[in-house]
Amino acid sequence: MATGDSAIEVSLSGVMGSLSDAYDRMGMPFERYVLLVLAPATAFFAVTLVVVGLVDLPLLIAVPLPLLGVLGVVTALLYPRLLLEQDRQEINKQLHLLITHMTVLSTTNIARMEVFRELATEEEYGALATEMQRIVELVDVWNQSLDDACRRRASAVPSRALSDLLDRLAYTLSAGQELSDFLLSEQDVIIKNYVTIYEGALDNLEVMKDLYLSMILSMTFGLVFAVILPILTGTNPAVMVAAVLVLFLIVQLGFTYIIRTVTPFDPIWYLPDRYTPRPESIHRRSLVVGAGSCLFLLGLVAGDLGGAFPIGLADILPIEAVPMPIYAVIPLTPLILPGLVMRQAERSIKGRDAEFPSFIRALGAAESAKQTTTVDVLTDLRKKDFGPLTTDIQHLYKRLNMRIEPAKAWRYFAADTQSYLIQKFSEMYLVGRQMGGDPKRLGDLISQNMNEVLQLREQRDQGTITLIGLLYGISAAATFAFFMGLEVVQILSGMSLPGSTTTASFNIGQLLHTGQYDVGLVEFMLVLVVLANALISSLMVRVVDGGHPANAYLHFVALSWISAIIGVATRAIVSAFLVI
């Protein structure tokens, strides 16, 4: 028992220590934070208690209101820790790119402080760029040596990986070793650390999948229970179903947020603001056509339901009446067009990513061997087959041959490929070449790092496939359970139990409370939750695979149609088996 108590004390002391450290690293003095944040949150919690105690409120409001106050206090207490954790994740997710960029710059003919100044100007690195700027300020403003500045920041950064790197860098620089030698020797360590973090995030995703499956199955059981119970108890079915539906959606949204937090940062797309490549116009046209078609079909469905047309959809199809789930998903169907376009474009980007390491390695080796310019090397290299990247290489050659500024030509090249990785690594290669770096070393270094990222992406793609199968299976099972319960209720509500069928203790006709049960309203609510489930599930797939947001349209339409068909088929099958 003493061992358990000591373990709890150690755990609590660790939590309090981390929270105290977060308050120390916060950019606001503790007294000011208490005055501006903690005190108002505590006052709001006290007000909720007073309101609940003095005002006669419905139970659905009286219970959540104090809980909202508790949530405000807990959030105010933990916000500095959450902010510190956010900075840590932002640093870790791009650390490998920054170190590769730093290594490329260190192999050129610039001073080592210029390496940190150059990285501090890269806004895309976010918190990492801020840390580089702080090191520069310690050297330039406070006249610290570079090794002292790195050592000082190593004790202050929230990321353990960056802290260890700065610590080793400070020791190495104080011992007289060159920055480039240190970074080149650290490449294997940095890559292994990145692989460990990435694979750890993927393992966490697998755990979240199991938790999500168990929670959604529990919510599905609760929703089926809420559909059937009112006809037996006489409670308001709309209130019960609405309460469970809200809880169902909150659970899904919560898991979506958690999965977004756990998923490693590895975007696929690069879409610059100033330059719009030609394929992007195709994407926009497909989105406009899909959205316009949705509005058109929505008008037709509304007119059909309102009886505005002499011939309705039920007159065209060989059925007596069009089920409500089918009506709901018909206007969504055109969204499959931009989804398919984006899916094809994303496959092309992944194909270009796979070819880029070979291209940049060949380019660097040829430039180093021939001791000539990039455009001369591309004269022969553009004729080789680099798969989907071949056309973009030819365009790069044409721009450089037309004497377009190299930086602009490479920027257009990255924009045409629409690849985030190609944009980052091609920019590194260009800057390294302009500052006098050895092209062969640059090409090998970039190729090695990008190949590691591509291998990790393959593992991520496999995890995404399993998640897609899981989401489709859960959606199908949940829809089957929802509409089976609905059909059972409709059959029970249509049964006639004679009032004369009695015993000495009770009347059988009083067992079923069908007077206030609106089957149409409950079906409408179930259709809404099915569509919401399809939307959230498609967004979850998009978060995990790192693709374009429009890529979720394809899964949204597919999940909606699968759920609608299963719902209609379930009601038909249950009705055929239970109705005698």
Buried (B, 14 or more C-beta within 10 A) or exposed (E): EEEEEEEEEEEEEEEEEEBEBBBEBBEEEEEEBBEEBBEEBBEBBEEBEEBBEEEEEEEEEBEEBBEEBEEBBEEBBEBBBEBBBEBBBBBBBBBBBBBBBBBBBBBBEBEBBBBBBBBBEBEEBBBBBBBBBBBBEBBEEEEBEBBBBBBBBBEEBBBEBBBBBBBBBBBBBBEEEEBBEBBBEBBEBBBEBBBEBBBEBBEBBEEBBEEBBEBBBEBBEBBBEBBBBBBEEBBEBBEBBBBBBEBBBEBBBEBBEBBEBBBBEBEBBBBBEEEEBEBBEBBBEBBEBBBEBBEEBEEBBEEBEEEEEEEBBEEEEEEEEBBBBBBBBBBBBBBBBBBBBBBEBBEBBBBBBBBBBBBBBBBBBBBBEEEEEBBBBBBEBBEEEBEBBBBBBBBBBBBBBEEBEBEEBBBBBBBBBBBBBBBBBBBBBBBBBEBEBBBBBBBBBBBBBBBBBBEBBEEBEEBBEEBBEBBBEBBBBBBBBBBBBBBBBBBBBEEEBEEEEEEEEEEEBEEBBBEEBEBEEBBEBBBBBBBBBBBBBBBBBBBBBBBBEBBBBBBBBBBBBBBBBBBBBBBEBBEEEEEE
